[in-house]
Amino acid sequence: MLAELDTIRTEGIATLEGISDETSLENFRVNYLGKKGRLTTVSAGMRDVPPDQKAAVGAKLNEVRTALTAGIEQRLSSLQAAKDAESVKGIDVTLPGRPARSGALHPLTRIRDRAIQTLRRMGFALADGPEIETEWHCFDALNTPADHPARNEKDTFYLPDGRLLRTHTSTVQIRTMESAKALPVRIIAPGAAYRRDEIDATHLSVFNQLEGLYVATDVSLADLKGTLEYFFQDTFGPQTQVRFRPHFFPFTEPSFEIDIKLEVKGQEARWIEIAGCGMVDPAVFEAVCKSRGDKLFDPEKVTGFAFGMGLDRLAMILHGITDIRHLIENDARFLSQF
Ligand code: DAH
């Protein structure tokens, strides 16, 4: 029996050498080590081995099984290695890899998030309103009379039912005051606005604004000035100069335009008009009182300031972008610069 086991091992190892695919290898395993395999059949003969030889035969049996098992495993791993080598043939693994390109936030998203962050630190909450609005919220309640040029069909997109695409985010001032439960009201509202503008390097028919409103019993022009000066210096850097120029808006009195003078790399420092603002006109509070049916916004008791600015313009100034259309074209050559 010992001799038979030696033969099985010698033959087995020799056969293994010649095996070149995994199916044949599996057949080999079944033929030798399987339930009816050669080794198993021989080991059944252990019964008839004289007791004094059992130990030696048993040891040999184990030795051969171990040798064949190891042989199969070795063969399997060399077959797999050959397969792997075949599949990468012709690929130069020493070439540098292609780096995965990482995305980035759109410059408009960045400036909006930045502005929200700064203003929230100052206690302004985020507010929202619909982009399809009533004429009342967009104009009448904001003290803008029916014959105001902004209400012209040439300037505003009207829907057949008389509603319109809001021409500014100032509508959110009215919406917020209509639903407010108590004073103070201190909100900002970033969002889209629509105008029937001729499209060129500085105009689109959809653009982005950021509105602000603060109403309480003691809000002053000094609060307005301090808040916006801080905001622009935080956004554009501490050297930024801010100036308030008297202006007219129907919904504020007095009203101002804000210019900032800032240093942008590669540009000559100059004054740039950046936002509108003012003290909320009592007529606006009156409209809100009428709509609410109470006196929470009694123009005799409350004061407030409001401001509005174009976010596209802010982004353009900050990054030296000369054509507003770049902001919506999704051209990777433009966007990858940010
Ligand atoms: N709504 C104005 C516009 O679109 C901007 C504006 C000016 C908003 C003055 C205000 C403000 O809140 O007080 O041109």
Residues whose N, C-alpha, C, O or C-beta is under 5 A from the ligand:
A	BS01	DAH	T167 H168 S170 G212 F249 T252 G276 C277 G278 A306 F307 G308
